[in-house]
Every structure is written in structure tokens, then in C-alpha cells.
Amino acid sequence: MHYLIVGAGLFGAVFAEQAAKAGHQVTIIEKRNHIAGNIYTREVEGIQVHQYGAHIFHTSNQEVWQYVNQFAQFNRFVNSPFALSKGKLYSLPFNMSTFYQLWQTITPQQAKAKIEEQRQVLKGKTPENLEEQAIDLVGTDIYETLIKEYTEKQWGRPCKDLPPFIIKRLPVRFTFDNNYFNDTYQGIPIGGYTQMVEKMLQHDQIEVRLNTDFFANKAAYLTNYDKIVFTGMIDQFYDYCYGPLAYRSLKFEHEILSIDNYQGNAVINYIDHQYPFTRIIEHKHFEFGQQEKTVITKEYPADWQIGDEPYYPVNDQVNAKLYQKYQALAKKDANIIFGGRLGMYQYFDMHKVIEVALATAKKELRN
């Protein structure tokens, strides 16, 4: 078989590696001038800079962990972000440190009692939107101080207009544990993500073509390859025939500073509306760097329009129904495999992308 893979991101790279290892010919085309998709890192001032936002690898799936460790050595980085709200810093995720900073509670019982007291404003109602879900999880103080404005900046709409499931990803714990993730394995690949993806694609059966737009020669690609693995936007593949799905976009502002330490932490979230960005990333802290300079990135949420870079699917009910229409078309195309965050219109963390890509490859390559 000769597979064409559209997109050199994580899903495409994993599928390509598996297909090549199974003896198939693989051509990857990528519209950007680099591989690795949104996990692309580039060295600046001796620092691996995450060009498209912070990416911290974490998983409890031993198969996935063993898979990535074939291509990179991971360091011991643990994600422990902070949030700046109303001039004060708070620990994330929500834990006993956060509760003490906000309420001066010392024991888990005191913190639970405070949250339970504030949850009463819902009067036992089942949460119907993000605001109600957040209050149900952590009470009104944390919602107002650490969730409301940040979330509204991130999604570009009021919390009352967002579905409740979005907030369920946020961990809440009653221990003094500032590790954002609960997973067994966590870290950053030493030397960055790009070199990890490069090693995945180091195979005689894999050819990579950068600066190549699938849609410039779509008809020819559909004719000339046995199968296509498409990791771009599924609605764009079908020429937006049912209308475009909704996405959120991001803009990144990178800056080199002539100091060795800007904020003392890899990630600090900026909650208040007065800041147009949602967070500042200081990249050297991902690898415990000691360089004389530092690189920071401000991350700005943005509305998405056709032609912009899509980052987050907006998985509300309207778009879920629209995606089902495109999915129905996809099921009729036996020679097209849709994968990744855009092809499957689903928010995936990195470990989940790898898990789904491995499963997709296993199912496809055994046929």
C-alpha cells in the first residue's frame, strides 16, 4: 500500500511510523514549513521554545509511555502552574494550597465545608452550563476569582453560554499537591518535541514534503494514492458543504528577554479581563534551563474564521450535530481515514492522540 498522510503532526507521525514499520510506503505532506504540528519546538537562545503553546506530556497508559520513550528521553518536569487574579498568585490545580490562599483554611474538612456552603446557591439544581458546573465543583469564590474571566477570554463567550462538560477536566483535590495532572507518567522530551517526531519519521519508507497544500492538488492526491490519512479539518475536506464547524484560534507573541528568569515558573495564567492574553509561558523552566537569557510567550485567544489556524473544536450541541453530518460523509469514503483533533473534531491531549493513532493504525494495518 502507498499511504498519503496529510499533516505531519503527532497523529500523522505515529500512523506513518506504524505503517512504514509494517512495510508500506508513506508520503507525508505538510502545509507548514516544519514537522510536528502544534507540538513543534524550536531552539532560541539555547532554549527549546514551544511555538504553539505549552505542551506537557502526561499519561497513565503504559503502552503509550513505552511508545514515546522509543523516540525521546523525558525529563522529570511536573506541571505546577500558578494563576494571577486581582494582583494575587494562586496555586493550580485547585488544591489545599489554593484554598488556604483564598480562605486561610488549614484542613480538608474546613475547605470542603466552605465549598459546600457556597454550592447551596444552586439549591440542588443539576448544572446546565459551565458557570453552574464550576460552582457545583468548587463554590462561588473560586469560580469568580479563578475561573470566570479566564474561561470567558479563552472561549470568547459568557460562562453561562458554555456547556458544563468543559470544566470537568479541571482537577480538584484536598491535598497539598500542586501537580496539575493525576497521571502516572509525566515529563518533557529532552531536546524538545521536534526531534522526537523526527525520529518517528526516520524510515526509508517515509517521504516528507513540507510547504505542500493538499487542497492545491486535491483531485490528483485522491487519485494517485491507495489510501489517505487526513488530519486537517474534516469540514474543509468536504468543502464546508454543510457549513463550517466552529473553532477557537490562538495567537502567540514570543519575546527574548536579556534576563535569566522572568517569572520563576513555566506557566502562569492571567485570569483578569484586563489582560488580553490568558497565560505567559517561560520556556526554559520546562528543561530547568540556566541560560543567561529567557524566552517568554504570551498566548492570546482569538475568534476563528475560515483561513485562520484552528486550535480548539467548539464541542457544543450545535457543532456536535453538524460534525455528525460530516462524519456520515466520511463513513462512505472507504479510502479516507480521518484522524487527530481536526479530523475527528475532538479535543485531544497528546497521549490521547497517540493512543487513538496507534489504535487506528492497528485496525487499518491488520486488514
N, C-alpha and C positions, 0 to 999 in steps of 0.2 A: 504494500500500500504506500501511496505518497500522500501524506497529510500536509495541508496548508493550515498553519496556525496564525490567526490574525490577533496580534498583540503579544509582546514579549514580557508581559507581567508575570506574576507568580503562577497563576493558573496555567497560562500558556507554556511557561518554562517547565513546570512539573509534568504536564502532559507530553511535551516534546521529549523530555528525558526518558520517560517511561516508554514512549513509542519507539525511540531510537534504540533503546536497550533491547526491545523486542524484535529489532531487525528491520523496522520500517524506515522509509525516507521521510524526512521532515523539513519543510521550508517554513520559516517564521518571517512574517512581515510586520513591521512596526512603524507607525506614522511618526513617532518621536525620533530624536537623534540618539537615543540610548535604549538599552535594555532595562529590565527590572521594574518597569511600570511605575507605580506610585511609591514603591519602596526604594527607588533609586537613591543612592548616596554618592556624593562627590567630594573629593578631598579639597579642602580650602584651608590654608594656613596649617597644614598638618592635621586637620580635624575632619572627620567624616561627617558631612553635613547632609541631613535628611532633607532632600529638596522639596518633598511634598508632605511635610508634616511629620510629627514624631511617630516612629514605629517601634514598638517594644514587643519582641516575640515572647509568647507565653502559650502553654498548652498543658493539658493533663493526658493527652493522647501519646502513649509511649511510641507507637508506630510513627507518628508524625515527628516526634522529637528525634528518634533514631534516623529518620529520613533526612532531616535538615543537617544533622551532625555529620553526614557524609560529605557535606559541601562547605562547612564552616565550623570554626571553633567559637563557642559562645562564652561571653564573659559572665560575671556574676551580677550584672546590673539588675536592680529591683526598682520598679516604678513606684515612686512615692511623691506624687505631685502636691503642690500647695495651691490654695486659691486666695486671691486678694479681693476682699469685699469691704467697701466703706473704710478703706485705709488700714484694714487689719488682715493678717495672714491666718489661714485656717488649714489644718491637715486634711488631706484627702487620701483614701475614700473616707466616708463618714464613719468615724470610729470614736473610741473613748477620748482620744486627743481632741478631736473636733468638738465633742460635747463639752469637754472641760473649757476649751477656748471660748465657747459660746455661752455656757450656763454655769461654769465652775462646778459642775457635777463631778464627783470623785468615783462613785461606784456604778456598776452597770444598772443596779436597781434604781438609783436616782435618775439616770439617763432614760431608762425605759419608762419610768413614771412621768417624766417631763414630756416625752413623745406621746404617751397615751393620753395625757391631759390635753395636748394640743390637737390630737386626732379627733377629739369629740366634736369639733366644728362640723365634721362630716355627718354626724348623727347616724352613724352606721350605714351610710349610703355606699353602694358599690361604686368605685371610681369610674367615671365615664370619660375623663380626659386626663392629660398629663398633670395639670395642677392638682386635681383631686388625688391622683395616684401618688404624687410626691408627698402630699400632706399625710396620706394614709401610711406611707413608709416612714417618714421622719419628722412629721409635725410642721407647724406653720413657720417657726423661726428659721429652721434650716432651709425650708422652701424659699422664703423671702430673702434670706441672706446669701445662699449659695447656689440656688437652682434657677429661680425665676428669670432674672435678667440674662444670665449666661445662655440659658436654653432658648430664650426669645431671640437673642443675637444669632445663635447657631442656626436656628431653623427659619428665622425671618417671619415669625407669626406668633401671636399670643399663646401662652401655655394652655389656655382654655380651648384652643382650636387644634391642639395636638393630641394624637392618640395616647392612651395610658401606657401601652407596652414599651414606649421609648425609654421611660425612666426605670424600667425593671432591670436594666443592665447595670445600674449603679449598685455596688456592694454597700451594705450597711452591716457593721459588726460592733459588738460590745466588748472589744478588747483593745488594748493599746497597740494595734497592728496597723502600720501605715503602708503596708504593701497593697497596692491597688488591686492586684489580681489574686485570685484564690488558687491558681493552677500550680501543679507540681513542678513544672519546669519554666524557667524564665531567663531572659538574657538578651544581649545584643551580639550579633556576629562580629568578632574582632576583625577590623578592617572594612566593615560596612556590608550592606546588603548586596551591592552591585557585584562584588567579587564572588559572593555566594551564588548568585544567579548565573554568572559567567561560568562557574564550574559545572552547574547543571547542564549548560548548553555546550560543553566541551566534548563533542562527539562527532565522529566522522560522518554520521548520517544526518547531522543537523546543519542547515544553512540559515543564517540570519541576515535579513535585509532591512536596514534602517531607513528612515525618511521615505517610507513607502506607504502610500494610502490605498487601502483596499478598495475604496469606493471610486478611485480613479480608473480602475480596470475590473470592476466587479464581475461583469459578464465573462471575461476571459478567465478569471480565477475560478468561477463556478464551473467552467468547462474543463479546465486543464488539470484539476486535482481530483483524486479519488474521494477524499473527504475533507471538509473544512471544520476546524475548531475555531469558533468565533467568540472572542472575549470583549468585543465592543458592545455598544448599545443595541439591544435587540430591536427597539423601535426604529432606530436608524437603518438597521439591516433591511427592514421591511418598508423603508421609505416613509416612515411615520404614517402609514396608511390609515391607522385608527386615531391618529393624533399623537403628539409627543407625550411620553411619560414625564413625570416631574422629578427633578433632581435638585440637589443643593451643590453649589460650587464653592471653591475656596481660592483665595489669592494669598501669595506668600511674599513677604518682604524680608530679604536676607540682609544682614549688616555685619561687617567686620569691625570689631572694636579693639582699640590698642590698649586693652587692659586684660588681665589674666582671668578675671572672674566677674561676671556681670550680676548674676542673681543667686548664685550658690546652689542651684538645683536645675535639673534638666528641664522640668516643665513647671510653669506657674500659670494658672488660669486667672484671667481677669474678668471678674463677674459683672461689674457695673456697666450700664449702658454708656457711660461717659467715655469708655474705651471702645473704639470701633473694632478692635481685634479681640479674639477670645482667649488667646494664650500667647506666651512668649516661650520659645524653646531655646535653650543654650546647649548646643550640640556636644561640646567637649565633655560634659558630665555623663554622657552615655558610655564613654570609654575611660572615665576617670583621668581625663587629659591634664597635662601640666604645661601646655603651650603658653608662650608669653602673650599671645592674643586670644581672642574668643570670637565666636560667630553666633549671633542670635537670629531667630526668625520670628516675626510676628505673623500670626495666622488670622486672616480676615474672612469670615463667612460672606457669601455673595449669592444673590439670586442667579438662577441659571436660565439661559436662553440657548436656543439652537446655535451651535458654533462655539459655545463655551465648553470648558472642560468639566465633565460631570464627576462628582465625587461621592455623593450620598444619594441613594434612591429615597424618595419620599413615600414610604410604605403606608399611606393611608388607604381607606376603603376605596376611594375613587380610583387611585392608581393601581391598587391590587386587582380591581375588576378589569382595568384597561390592560394590565400585564397578562391577565388570563387570555385575553383575545390574541395577543401576540404569541403566547405560549401554544395556543391551539394551532396557529400557523406553523410554528416550529416543529410540532409533532408530525406534521405532514412532510417535512423536509428531512428525509432519512439520511441524507448525506451531509447535514449540518449538525454540529454539536455546539450548543451554546453553553458558555461557562464563565465563571468569575462574577464579580459584583455587578457588572453592567449587563452581561449576557443573561444572567439569571435574576436580575433586578432584585437583589437582596444584599443587605449589609453583611459583609463577612470580615471577621478578623483574619490575620494571616494564617494562623493554624487551621482555621476552618476552610480557607481557600485551598490549602494543601490537602486537607482531608478529602474534600469534595473532588479535587483534581485527581487524586490517587484512585478514588472510587470510580470516577468516570473513566479513567484510563483502564482500570482493571476490567470493567464491564465491556468497554469497547474492544480491547485488545484480545480478549478471550473468544470473541465472536469469529 
